[in-house]
Amino acid sequence: KGEVATRRRKNLVQARSFFTQSLEVCEREKRNRGIMEALLKLGELERREGNLKQAMVLLARAEALAQQLADPRTHAEVLAERSSVETLLGDYQAALADFKRSQELEDRLLDAAKARQLTELRLAHETQSRDREIELLRREREVVLLERALLLACVVAAVGLAVLLFGRYRLKVRTGEDRKRRLGADAGHLD
């Protein structure tokens, strides 16, 4: 057990060193989001080591940044961590209040995510409906074009048939006239 505790203590020291360096770099570069994350992690480390007052100081700074950045997810994490510290300090009312606020923020995030998903589903459905409608209109247009082509082919065939019938009629009439002439000429020869 002593070996595990020593290893755990060493890991916490390394983690503290890492997050402290991260905090310093982010403060130098004025990266508020990084500062907020480092403060949250350092607050958690202080709680684990039993430095509850220092944890509250760090978490108060992290909460202020979360509010400033309008980051509800990190704000909920800070409130949940602060609730744990307040429980250890014996301030159960404050712990319950922070826990409830944390849950409210989480619920709002879930509601926002659900609303976003519903919007995405609605858009996908509308897009599919429009695509289907476009496809139906395209097919209807193809049918209309085919009907027009068929009608044109029928008209051309009818005109062609009329021309052929008229040509045949004219040929028959000419042939009949030629026969009458020949018969008239033959009858004139016979006289």
Disulfide bonds with the S-S distance in Angstrom:
none
